[in-house]
Protein backbone atom coordinates (compact mmCIF):
# COMPACT_ATOMS: atom_id res chain seq x y z
CA UNK A 1 0.00 0.00 0.00
CA UNK A 2 0.96 3.61 -0.35
CA UNK A 3 3.29 4.69 2.49
CA UNK A 4 0.92 7.46 3.54
CA UNK A 5 -1.82 5.05 4.56
CA UNK A 6 -0.55 3.96 8.01
CA UNK A 7 0.42 7.55 8.88
CA UNK A 8 -3.05 8.76 8.01
CA UNK A 9 -4.66 6.11 10.20
CA UNK A 10 -2.44 7.17 13.11
CA UNK A 11 -3.20 10.88 12.71
CA UNK A 12 -6.89 10.67 11.80
CA UNK A 13 -7.92 11.23 15.44
CA UNK A 14 -6.18 14.59 15.53
CA UNK A 15 -8.59 17.18 14.16
CA UNK A 16 -6.62 19.52 11.88
CA UNK A 17 -3.59 17.35 11.09
CA UNK A 18 -5.82 14.33 10.52
CA UNK A 19 -7.95 16.20 8.00
CA UNK A 20 -4.91 17.32 6.03
CA UNK A 21 -3.34 13.87 5.92
CA UNK A 22 -6.66 12.19 5.12
CA UNK A 23 -7.16 14.37 2.06
CA UNK A 24 -3.74 13.52 0.69
CA UNK A 25 -3.78 9.83 1.56
CA UNK A 26 -7.24 9.09 0.21
CA UNK A 27 -6.39 10.72 -3.10
CA UNK A 28 -3.28 8.57 -3.58
CA UNK A 29 -4.26 5.22 -2.11
CA UNK A 30 -7.91 4.65 -2.95
CA UNK A 31 -8.64 4.14 0.73
CA UNK A 32 -10.83 5.85 3.33
CA UNK A 33 -9.90 5.76 7.02
CA UNK A 34 -11.95 3.87 9.55
CA UNK A 35 -10.88 2.75 13.04
CA UNK A 36 -10.30 -0.31 15.24
CA UNK A 37 -8.65 -2.35 17.98
CA UNK A 38 -6.59 -4.16 21.03
CA UNK A 39 -4.13 -5.94 25.77
CA UNK A 40 -3.10 -4.83 29.62
CA UNK A 41 -3.15 -5.10 33.48
CA UNK A 42 -1.98 -3.44 36.76
CA UNK A 43 -0.49 0.08 36.99
CA UNK A 44 2.41 0.65 34.64
CA UNK A 45 5.15 3.24 34.74
CA UNK A 46 5.08 6.02 32.18
CA UNK A 47 7.86 4.33 30.23
CA UNK A 48 6.19 0.91 30.29
CA UNK A 49 2.90 2.37 29.11
CA UNK A 50 4.61 4.29 26.30
CA UNK A 51 6.40 1.13 25.18
CA UNK A 52 3.10 -0.78 25.15
CA UNK A 53 1.39 1.90 23.08
CA UNK A 54 4.24 2.01 20.55
CA UNK A 55 4.33 -1.79 20.30
CA UNK A 56 0.63 -1.72 19.45
CA UNK A 57 1.04 1.01 16.83
CA UNK A 58 4.04 -0.64 15.17
CA UNK A 59 2.65 -4.18 15.17
CA UNK A 60 -1.06 -3.66 14.52
CA UNK A 61 -1.23 -0.44 12.48
CA UNK A 62 2.09 0.32 10.79
CA UNK A 63 2.94 -3.38 10.34
CA UNK A 64 6.51 -2.79 9.27
CA UNK A 65 5.67 -0.10 6.70
CA UNK A 66 7.14 2.58 9.01
CA UNK A 67 8.23 2.74 12.63
CA UNK A 68 6.77 4.90 15.38
CA UNK A 69 9.46 6.25 17.72
CA UNK A 70 8.93 7.73 21.17
CA UNK A 71 9.43 11.44 21.71
CA UNK A 72 8.19 11.82 25.29
CA UNK A 73 5.66 10.49 27.78
CA UNK A 74 4.14 12.00 30.91
CA UNK A 75 1.24 11.53 33.31
CA UNK A 76 -1.76 13.81 32.90
CA UNK A 77 -5.28 13.66 34.41
CA UNK A 78 -5.01 9.99 35.36
CA UNK A 79 -3.61 8.90 31.99
CA UNK A 80 -0.22 8.80 30.36
CA UNK A 81 0.28 11.18 27.47
CA UNK A 82 2.56 9.70 24.83
CA UNK A 83 4.04 11.75 22.02
CA UNK A 84 5.64 9.83 19.17
CA UNK A 85 6.84 10.38 15.62
CA UNK A 86 6.07 8.57 12.35
CA UNK A 87 7.95 9.66 9.22
CA UNK A 88 8.40 13.19 10.56
CA UNK A 89 4.75 13.45 11.73
CA UNK A 90 4.27 14.13 15.44
CA UNK A 91 1.35 12.27 17.02
CA UNK A 92 0.03 12.43 20.56
CA UNK A 93 -2.13 9.67 22.07
CA UNK A 94 -3.11 8.78 25.62
CA UNK A 95 -3.05 5.41 27.33
CA UNK A 96 -4.64 4.40 30.63
CA UNK A 97 -2.29 3.80 33.54
CA UNK A 98 -3.02 0.06 33.52
CA UNK A 99 -2.10 -0.06 29.82
CA UNK A 100 -5.48 -1.35 28.77
CA UNK A 101 -7.08 1.54 26.87
CA UNK A 102 -5.63 3.80 24.21
CA UNK A 103 -7.13 7.14 23.22
CA UNK A 104 -8.27 9.23 21.21
CA UNK A 105 -10.22 6.21 20.04
CA UNK A 106 -10.88 3.71 22.84
CA UNK A 107 -8.83 0.59 22.14
CA UNK A 108 -9.16 -2.38 24.49
CA UNK A 109 -5.74 -4.00 24.42
CA UNK A 110 -7.08 -7.22 25.99
CA UNK A 111 -9.00 -7.93 22.79
CA UNK A 112 -6.25 -7.51 20.22
CA UNK A 113 -6.68 -9.43 16.98
CA UNK A 114 -3.40 -10.62 15.52
CA UNK A 115 -2.89 -9.14 12.04
CA UNK A 116 -2.71 -11.51 9.10
CA UNK A 117 0.78 -12.65 8.14
CA UNK A 118 1.64 -11.51 4.63
CA UNK A 119 3.66 -14.09 2.70
CA UNK A 120 3.55 -12.72 -0.85
CA UNK A 121 1.91 -10.23 -3.22
CA UNK A 122 -0.52 -10.86 -6.07
CA UNK A 123 -1.52 -8.78 -9.09
CA UNK A 124 -3.68 -5.80 -8.13
CA UNK A 125 -1.72 -5.20 -4.92
CA UNK A 126 -3.45 -8.07 -3.10
CA UNK A 127 -1.47 -9.56 -0.24
CA UNK A 128 -1.29 -13.33 0.20
CA UNK A 129 -1.84 -14.55 3.75
CA UNK A 130 -0.49 -17.67 5.44
CA UNK A 131 -4.03 -18.59 6.52
CA UNK A 132 -6.04 -21.54 5.30
CA UNK A 133 -8.91 -20.73 2.95
CA UNK A 134 -11.96 -19.86 5.06
CA UNK A 135 -15.21 -21.49 3.98
CA UNK A 136 -18.90 -21.42 4.78
CA UNK A 137 -20.86 -24.54 3.94
CA UNK A 138 -17.87 -25.66 1.92
CA UNK A 139 -17.70 -22.46 -0.14
CA UNK A 140 -14.87 -19.90 -0.01
CA UNK A 141 -16.01 -16.74 1.76
CA UNK A 142 -15.57 -13.42 -0.03
CA UNK A 143 -15.75 -10.32 2.19
CA UNK A 144 -16.27 -6.72 1.16
CA UNK A 145 -16.07 -3.93 3.76
CA UNK A 146 -17.02 -0.39 2.81
CA UNK A 147 -19.03 2.74 3.48
CA UNK A 148 -21.26 4.91 1.32
CA UNK A 149 -19.41 7.90 2.77
CA UNK A 150 -16.21 6.70 1.09
CA UNK A 151 -15.91 7.56 -2.64
CA UNK A 152 -13.40 4.74 -3.18
CA UNK A 153 -15.88 2.27 -1.72
CA UNK A 154 -18.60 3.55 -4.01
CA UNK A 155 -16.30 2.92 -6.97
CA UNK A 156 -15.26 -0.58 -5.85
CA UNK A 157 -18.55 -1.89 -4.47
CA UNK A 158 -20.51 -2.41 -7.73
CA UNK A 159 -17.50 -4.15 -9.30
CA UNK A 160 -17.23 -6.50 -6.34
CA UNK A 161 -20.96 -7.20 -6.42
CA UNK A 162 -20.90 -7.94 -10.15
CA UNK A 163 -17.94 -10.30 -9.84
CA UNK A 164 -19.47 -12.10 -6.83
CA UNK A 165 -22.76 -12.53 -8.69
CA UNK A 166 -20.97 -14.29 -11.55
CA UNK A 167 -19.68 -16.94 -9.16
CA UNK A 168 -23.19 -17.61 -7.86
CA UNK A 169 -23.34 -20.50 -5.38
CA UNK A 170 -19.63 -21.28 -5.75
CA UNK A 171 -18.80 -18.70 -3.08
CA UNK A 172 -20.34 -17.20 0.05
CA UNK A 173 -20.40 -13.42 -0.34
CA UNK A 174 -20.43 -11.26 2.80
CA UNK A 175 -21.40 -7.87 1.42
CA UNK A 176 -20.54 -5.61 4.37
CA UNK A 177 -21.35 -2.16 3.00
CA UNK A 178 -22.26 0.09 5.94
CA UNK A 179 -22.61 -2.80 8.40
CA UNK A 180 -20.75 -3.82 11.55
CA UNK A 181 -20.70 -7.50 10.60
CA UNK A 182 -17.48 -9.56 10.62
CA UNK A 183 -15.57 -6.89 12.57
CA UNK A 184 -13.03 -9.32 14.02
CA UNK A 185 -12.09 -10.49 10.54
CA UNK A 186 -11.92 -6.86 9.36
CA UNK A 187 -9.53 -6.10 12.21
CA UNK A 188 -7.27 -8.97 11.16
CA UNK A 189 -6.94 -8.13 7.47
CA UNK A 190 -7.38 -4.35 7.37
CA UNK A 191 -5.05 -1.58 8.49
CA UNK A 192 -8.26 0.25 9.49
CA UNK A 193 -9.27 1.66 6.11
CA UNK A 194 -12.01 0.91 3.60
CA UNK A 195 -12.67 -0.51 1.14
CA UNK A 196 -11.14 -3.73 2.41
CA UNK A 197 -11.54 -6.89 0.33
CA UNK A 198 -10.78 -10.34 1.76
CA UNK A 199 -10.98 -13.26 -0.64
CA UNK A 200 -11.22 -16.57 1.17
CA UNK A 201 -8.90 -15.30 3.94
CA UNK A 202 -6.11 -16.02 1.45
CA UNK A 203 -5.96 -12.77 -0.55
CA UNK A 204 -6.64 -9.35 0.96
CA UNK A 205 -6.26 -5.69 0.10
CA UNK A 206 -7.02 -2.36 1.74
CA UNK A 207 -7.93 0.17 -0.92
CA UNK A 208 -9.76 0.25 -4.22
CA UNK A 209 -8.53 -0.83 -7.64
CA UNK A 210 -9.11 2.57 -9.20
CA UNK A 211 -5.52 2.80 -10.38
CA UNK A 212 -6.07 -0.39 -12.39
CA UNK A 213 -9.33 0.68 -13.97
CA UNK A 214 -12.65 -1.14 -13.92
CA UNK A 215 -11.80 -3.76 -16.57
CA UNK A 216 -8.48 -4.80 -15.00
CA UNK A 217 -9.92 -4.76 -11.48
CA UNK A 218 -12.71 -7.08 -12.61
CA UNK A 219 -10.13 -9.41 -14.14
CA UNK A 220 -7.96 -9.43 -11.01
CA UNK A 221 -10.88 -10.19 -8.68
CA UNK A 222 -12.17 -12.92 -10.98
CA UNK A 223 -8.78 -14.61 -11.32
CA UNK A 224 -8.13 -14.65 -7.57
CA UNK A 225 -11.56 -16.04 -6.71
CA UNK A 226 -11.14 -18.69 -9.42
CA UNK A 227 -8.06 -19.89 -7.51
CA UNK A 228 -10.28 -20.41 -4.48
CA UNK A 229 -13.05 -22.27 -6.32
CA UNK A 230 -10.80 -24.69 -8.22
CA UNK A 231 -11.60 -22.80 -11.44
CA UNK A 232 -15.36 -23.12 -11.14
CA UNK A 233 -17.60 -22.21 -12.83
CA UNK A 234 -15.54 -23.34 -15.81
CA UNK A 235 -17.18 -20.92 -18.22
CA UNK A 236 -15.91 -18.05 -16.10
CA UNK A 237 -12.55 -19.36 -14.93
CA UNK A 238 -11.22 -21.21 -17.97
CA UNK A 239 -11.42 -18.52 -20.64
Residue, then its C-alpha position, 0 to 999 in steps of 0.5 A: x500500500x501507499x506509504x501514507x496510509x498507516x500515517x493517516x490512520x495514526x493521525x486521523x484522530x487529531x482534528x486539523x492534522x488528521x484532515x490534512x493527511x486524510x485528504x492527501x492519503x485518500x487521493x493517492x491510495x484509494x482508501x478511506x480511514x476507519x478505526x479499530x482495535x486491542x491488551x493490559x493489566x496493573x499500573x504501569x510506569x510512564x515508560x512501560x505504558x509508552x512502550x506498550x502503546x508504541x508496540x501496538x502502533x508498530x505491530x497492529x497499524x504500521x505493520x513494518x511499513x514505518x516505525x513509530x518512535x517515542x518522543x516523550x511520555x508523561x502523566x496527565x489527568x489519570x492517563x499517560x500522554x505519549x508523544x511519538x513520531x512517524x515519518x516526521x509526523x508528530x502524534x500524541x495519544x493517551x493510554x490508561x495507567x493500567x495499559x489497557x485503553x488507548x485514546x483518542x479512540x478507545x482501544x481495548x488491548x485485551x481484545x487484540x486481533x493478531x494481524x494476518x501474516x503476509x507471505x507474498x503479493x498478487x496482481x492488483x496489490x493483493x497480499x497473500x496470507x499464510x491462513x487456510x482458505x476460510x469457507x462457509x458450507x464448503x464455499x470460499x467466503x468473499x468479504x467486502x467492507x465499505x461505506x457509502x461515505x467513502x468515494x473509493x468504496x462507491x467505486x469498488x462496491x458495484x464491481x465487487x458485487x458484479x464479480x461475486x454474482x458471476x460466481x453464484x453459489x460457488x462462493x459465500x459473499x459477505x457484502x458488508x457495506x455500511x454494516x458492523x458484521x465480521x468486525x473481528x475479521x476486518x480487524x485482522x486483514x485491514x489496516x483500518x481503512x475501507x474498502x477492504x476486500x478479503x478473498x477466502x482469507x487467502x488474498x486481501x487488500x485495503x484500498x480500491x482498484x481505481x488505479x487499475x481501472x474497472x476492466x483490469x480490477x474485474x479481471x484481477x478479482x475474478x482470477x483470484x476467486x477462481x483460484x479459491x473455487x478450483x476454477x469453477x464455474x468453468x465458463x468463467x474461470x477457464x477462458 
